[in-house]
Amino acid sequence: MSAKTSGSLNLFSSEPKIKVLHLSWLAFFISFLVWFNHAPLMASIRDTFQLSKAQVSAILILNVALTIPARVIVGSLVDKLGPRLMYALLLVISGVLCIAFALSTSFEMLAISRFLLAFVGAGFVVGIRIIAEWFPAKESGYAQGFYAGLGNFGSAAAAVTLPTIAAIYGGGNGWRFAIGLTGVIAIVYGVIYYLSVTDTPTGATYFSPKKAGSMEVTSRGDFVLYCLMQAPLVLALGVLAWQFGPARLGLLSQSTTWAIYAALVVLYGLQLADTWRIIRQMLVKPVAEIYRYRFSQVAVLDLAYLITFGSELAVVSILPVFFKDTFGLSLTMAGFLGASFGMTTFFARPIGGWLSDRFGRKLVLLCCLAGTALGYVGMSFMGPATGVAFAVAVTFLCSLFVNAGNGAIYAMMPLIKRRLTGQIAGMVGAFGNAGGVLFLTTYSIVDVRTFFLIAAAAAVLGVIASWLVIREPKGQIAEEMPDGSIAMIDVT
């Protein structure tokens, strides 16, 4: 590994790790391009199928519904199968589903293919693991932030390019060509990725969980906390079922909605039983101190990502309408200003990771969450009285803290327990999507000013939890080699 500091990491170097970084962020970029390829073309899709408002809402919700469990599942699989194979499979399968969506002839086909396509939203989890394998701790934060920043930009690229591609193709089926093209790109790049990267540098060991299934925890207290942390994910899925039920969109009958609730309760019970299977041996023979990690740190990162990325998903969704209705802007201008909240991810996430490497991960995360709280308080004052210039300025500043906070979270994830990095990233990512569901649901029942104040209060809660629980990674963590020997991995 290079001995360079994060500040001197050369992104134009021919080093193998830099090649892996660029290939991985491009894989992430394509996964988000596929995930959000329908959004800028939704009006054309609506006209083709004569969809109702409820059906359009259903397609948009289905696009994130499966991502909550998908990120947990993909996190577990990447730790077991390795990121090279997992990213390739995810891109190829998603590409096929994308083409199926483009060829749909009914609302039912649209809904099923888009529901399954939500799995591609778990792509970021795979990259977290492979970047952690290739970069030392002193460079990992910046590398993770760079990977995340450019990868997330795929959604913005979809919004900018796909309508133009559809227009060039022309006709009522232009949207089919544009979306189908992204599917072909995903399939081709999935093959390229598999042929171009390895899970680890030459000679390095890839550490896998000892048992497949739920995440390993290393103390009785962590077992209880892990069980509690599964509840919000099940709750978010329950909220989605409620959204589709008779109380909201009316696309599910009351009996079907109750059946889904019951299935989620059973799923939660099975998850707890699987967790017990994983850790019950530990209750007989405690885990040696050298192998322990604090799951409470994972729980706080879950909460932090729910706040930052979850609120970002909601804010990006509501800002265009807010700017149009509040300031009388054109649809195009309101959409551009609303999307700008997410566009800062391009540079803010790498900055958050870089600052974490330079000044400490806990400090930077605390500052980002505090800035997020202040930013949302500022956004609560947006309105005709303060003017559009104030709204644009406070939106931009808030987005910087939100996206830098995402980068700081990415920087910390790989330093908790190496062999569980995929599962940790999957769980944290699932909380981000769950946060999007919960914040959007909150927005649907309160006014916009109250929504921003609630988001600010959540960020304050994140500051308190991070201050009390997060410990700056220091020294080394231990992992068991396949031959039973101990490997020490630097995290400072």
N, C-alpha and C positions, 0 to 999 in steps of 0.2 A: 504493500500500500504506500501511496505517496505520503511524504511527511509534510506536505504543504498545509498551510492553515486554510480555513474556509475562505478567508479574504483573498487568497491568491489562487483559488480553484480556477483552472483554465478551461472554460467551457468549449474552447476551440481546439483543445489538445487531441492528439490521436490515441491517447491512452485508452485501454479497453474499457475502463470504468466510465469514461466520458461517452464512449460509443453506446454502452448499455443505457446510460442516462438519457441520451437523445432518442434511442430506439424505444425506450419505455414511455417517455412523455408523449411521443407520437402515438403510441398504442392507446394511451389514456385519452389523448385528443380525439382519436377516431372513435373510441367508445362513447365519448360525450357527444360527438357529431351524430352518431347513430341514435343515441338516447333522446336527443332533442330535435331530430330532423323533422318531426311532424309539426312542431309548434309554429314556425313561421309560415307553414303551408296549410294551417288549420282551416282558414277561410275557404280555400279551394277544395279541401277534403269535405268540408261541411256542404258546399254547394253540389259536389258530385253525388253525395249520398242523401242530400236533403235532410241533414241531421237536425234534430231539435236542440235547443239550448241544453237540456238535460243530457242528451247523448254526447254533445261536445264536452261538457263538464266531466262526463264519465270517462271519455278517452284521456283527458288530461290527468285525472286522478289515477286511472289505471297505469299510467306511465311511471308513477312513483310507488304504487301499492306494493308490488313484489320486491322492490329494492330493499325494503327493510329486512325481511328474512334473507334475501339474496346476499347481502353483504356479510351476514353472519356465516352463511353456508359457504360462500366463496372464500372467506377468511380461513375457515377450517380446511377446505380443500387445498388451498395454496400452500399451507404449512405442510400438508401431507404429500401432495403431488409435485410441488415446486412451481414457481412463477412462470417459468418458460412454457411449460405445457399448459398451465391454467390460462394464461393470457391468450395463447394461440386458440385454445378451444372456445374461450369466451367470445373472441372476435369472429371466428368462423361460424359458430352456431348463431350468434346475433346477426351476422350478415345474412344468413339464410332466412331468419325470422323477419328481417327488414325487407327482404324481397317479397316474402309472403304478405307483409303489410301493404306493400306497393301494389300487389296483384289482387287485393281484396275486392270482393264483389258485393259485400253486405256489411252492415254495421257489426254483426256478430263476428265476422272474420277480422274486421278492424280491431274490435275489442280484445279478442283472444290473442292475436299476434302482438298487439301493443302491451297487453298484460305480461306476456312472456318476455317481451323485449326489455321490460324493466330490469331484468337480470344484468343487462350490460352496464347498468349504473353501478354495479359492484366492481367495475374494472379497476378503479383507483386502488382498491385493497391489494391487488396483485403487485402493483408497482411499489407500494410501500415496502413490501418484503424484499423485492429484488434490489432496490436502492439500498436498503439496510445491509444487504449482503455484500455489496460492492464498495460502499463508502465507509471510512472510519467515522467514529463518533464526532470528531472535530470538524468534519465536512458534511455530516449526514443532514443537519438541519437545513443548510443552504440547498443541498442536492434535493431533499424532499420538497422544499418550498418551490424550487425551480420546476421539478416534475409536476407538482400540483398546479402551479400557476399556469403553465403552458397547456397542461392537459385540460383543465377546466375551461380554457378558452375555446374548446371545441363547440360548446353550446352557442357562444357568440358567433363563431364561424358559420354555424348552421343558419343562424338568423340573417347573416349578411349575404351568404353565397347561394343558398338553396332557392330562394325566390327568383334570383337572377337566372339560375340554371333552368328552373321550371319555365320561366318566360322565354328563354332561348329555344327550348324544345317546342313550346307553344301548345295551344289547345287546352282542352279541359283535362287532359291526362299529363300535363307537364309536371304536376306534383308527383305522379307515379314514377316518372323517369328520374327526377331529382332524388327521391327517397331510395329507389332501387339502386341508383348509382352509389349511394353511401354504403349499401349492403355489399355490393361488389368490392368496394374499396376495403371494407372490413375483412372480407374473406381473403383477399389477396394479401393484405398486410398481416393477417394471422399466420399465414404460411411463412412470410418473410421473417416475422418475429421468431418463430420457432427455429428457423434455420440460422438465425443471426446471433442469438444470445445463449448464455449458459446461466444456470441458477447462481453459481458462485464463481469467484476468480479461481484460476487453476491452483489446485492443491488445497483449497479451503473446504471445510466440512459444512454440509447443509444439515442443520439441526431440525429434526421433526419432532412433533409431540409424541410422547410415549404411547398414548392411546388416542384413537380416533373418537370424535364426538364433541361433547361440551369442553369448554376451556378448563385446563388444569388450574386449580387453586391450591395453595400450600398451607392453609391454616383453617381451623374451624370457623373463625370469625369471617374469613374471606369467603367461605362457602355460603354462609348466611347472606353476606352482602351480594354475592354473585346471584343468588336466587332472587333477592329483592330487585336487582338491576335488570332482570329479565322482564319484570312486570311492565315497565313503560313501553317496551317494544310490543308486547301483546296488547296493551292499551291503545297504542297508535293504530294497530291493525283493526281493533274494535271500532275506533273512531271512523276508519275508512268504511267499514261495514255499515255504520250508522249513516254515513254520508250517502251511501247507495240505497239505504232503506227508505221506507215510506215517510219517515220524518223529514227527509231532505230531497234527494233526487227522485225517489220513488221507482228506481229501477229494480229493486228487490222487494219481494213480498215480506210481510212481517214474519211469517213462519221461516222463510229462508234466512232472514237477518238473525233471528233467534238461534237457528241452527249453526250459523257462523260463530255467534258468540259462544255457543256450547263447544264447538270444535276448538276455538281458541283457548278455552279453559282446559280442555283435554291436552292440547299442545303444550300449554304451560306446565301441566303436571308431568308430561313425558319428558320435557326439558329438565325439570328438577330431578326426575328419576335418573336420567342419563348423567347429570352432574354428580349425583350420589354414586353412580357406578364408577365414575372416574376417580373420585376422591376417597372412597370408603376405606381403601387400604391405608391411606394416610392417617385415618383416625386410630388405626391399630398401631402403626409404626410412623410417628411424625416425620415429616420431611426434614432432612438435615438443613441447618441454618444456611449453608453455602448455596443451596438450591432454591431458597425461598425468594419470593417477590411479593410486593404489597399490592393486592388487587384493588385496594382503595384508590391507588393512583390511577388505575384504569377507569374506575367509577367516576373520578373527577374529570378525566379527559372525556368520558361519555357526556357528562353534564356540560362541559365547556363547548364541545362540538355541537350538541343540541342547541346551545345558545347562539353560537356564531354561524355555523352553516345552516342550521335550521331556520334561524331568523332571516338569513340571507335569501333562502328559497322563497320564504313568504314575502319579503319586502320586494324582491325582483318581480314577483307576480302581481303585487298590488300597486306599485308606483306608477306604471303607465296610466292606469285609470285615474289615480289620484291627481297626477299632473294635468291630465286633460280636463277633468271635472273642476278642479280647483282654480286653474289659471287660464282655462279656455284655449289651451294649446292645440295645435293640429295633432292628428293621430300619429303622424310620423315623428314629430318632435317630442311628443309625450312618450312615445315608445322608446326613442333614443335616450332621453333623460332617465327613464325608468331602468333601462338596460345598463346604464352607466354604473349602477351600483354593483353589478357583477363584473363589469369589465376591468375594474382595478385589480382583480385577482391575478392578472397577467404579470404585474410587478409587485403587488403587495404581499402575496404569499411567499415568493422568494425572499423578500425583505424580512418578513417575519421569521423565516428559517435562518437567514444569515445573522440577524440580530441575536437569535437564540444561541447560535454557535459562539458568538463574540461576547455576549454579556450575561449569559445564563438563561436557561429555559424557563425557570420559574418566574424570574423577574419580568421577562418579556411577555409571558402569558398574562401575568397580573396587569401589566400596563395596557395590553391590548384589550382585556376584558373591561378594565376601568374606562378606557377610551370608548369602547363600544357602549357602555352605560351612558356616558356623557353625550355621545353622538345621538343615541335614541331619544334622550331628553331633548336635545336640540331639535330633532326632527318632529317632536310632538308640537313644536311651535310653528311649524310650517303652515302657511295659509295666506289668504289675500292680504292680510294686514302686514305680514313680514315680507311678502313679495317673492317672485320667482327666483331672483338672484340669491336670496338667503337660502331658499329651498335647495337650489343646486349646490351651493357651497357646503351646507351642512350634510347633505346626502353624500357628497364626495368624501368629506372628512370622516364621516361615520363608516363608509365602506372601506376606507383604508385600515381602520382599526379592526373591523370585522374580518377582512381577508388576511391581514397580518396575523390575527389571532388564529385563523385556520392554519397558517404556515407554522406558527409556534407549536400548535398541537401536533402537527405532522412531525415536527422535529423531535418531540419527546417520545412518541409512540414506540420507535424501534429500540429504545434504550431501557425498556422495562424488563423484558424477557425475550431473548432472541428467537427461540424456537416457537414462541407463541405470537410473533409479530403479526402474522396474517390474521389470526383470530382476534387479537387486540384491535387491529385496524378495522376488521370487519364489524366488530361490536361498536366501536366508536363511530364508524361510518353509518351504521344502522341507526344510531341515536341521532345523527345529523338529519337523516331522512324522517325519522319519527318527529324530530323538532319541527321540520317543515309542515308536517300534517297538523301538529298541535298548534303551531303559530297561525296557520291558515284557518284552522277551526276557531281559534280565539278571535281572529279578525272578522269572521263571519257573524259573531255575536256581540261585538263591541264597536264603538266608533273608532276612527283612525287615530285620534289623539290618545285615547286610552290604550289602543294597541301598542303604540310606540312606548308609552310609559310602562306597560307590562313587560315589553322586551327589555327596557332599561333595568327594571327591577330584577329580571332574570339574570342579566349580566352582573348586577351587584351580588346576587347569590353566588354566581360563578367565581367572583373575586374572593369572597369569604371562604368558599370551599377550597379553592386553589391555595389560598394562604395557609389554611389549617392543615391540608393533607399533602400537597405536592412537596416532594423533596428533590432537590437538584441532584441528578445522577452523578455519582462520583466513583472513582476507582474502577473496579472491574465487576462483571457479573460472571457466574459460573454456568457452564453447560456441559452435559455429559456426552462424551464422544461415543460412537457406535461400539468401540472396544471396551467401554466402561471407564476409560480414563477421563480426567477433568480438563476442560479447556477454559481458560480465562479470557474474557473479551473486554477490551477497554471501552468504557462509556464516558470517560472524561475528555 
